[in-house]
């Protein structure tokens, strides 16, 4: 059972059952359980004082990072790690970088950075608040949608692994933590507004451009490496 839980996608233990698929009884059960878990967790946490609401969000983020690092370790152990595919540069993977910015930079507009006043502190505080606002829009918009879609349609994970496999559970729990943080943001000095979706889209465009540049640099380095090897 332990070997099956951590088996690679080419392991005979997995291949003997053929292709896996979503919407099985186990998938629906896990999906409903995680939806209910997030609903109950948000309902309980939002009633706590601000400091505890913030701490719960930080703990959820730490769990999210742990799951991602654990997946890297598993990928390396099974021999399927690919730096181009496994770096967290996909839409939900970028959340690992956006969430701390949303949590730690978002404050009430005009709130000072600290106890010491300098002539430029007000302007700096305004810019930091603005960055935090854009990050919150991004985390909330794509965190909620990504959470729902990833649980309902966890593809391609469930085409290669059963539900109760490390890779499937890692993906489901990662998106669950991401969804919890997104849904708790309105209780952390953030007011969602459908008119602000353009801010989330701006962050997405910047991330997409960064990803394209990183991909181009990776291909250039790979070409140089292959030429030098030959």
Secondary structure, 3 states (H helix, E strand, C coil): CHHHHCCCCCCHHHHCCCCCCCCCHHHHHHHHHHHHHHHHHHHHHCCCCHHHHHHHHHHHHHHHHHHHHHHHHHHHHHCCCCHHHHCCCCCCCCHHHHHHHHHHHCCCCCCCCCCCCCCCHHHHHHHHHHHHHHHHHHHHHHHHHHHHHHHHCCCCHHHHCCCCCHHHHHHHHHHHHHHHHHHHHHHCCCCCCHHHHHHHHHHHHHHHHHHHHHHHHHHHHHHHHHHHHC
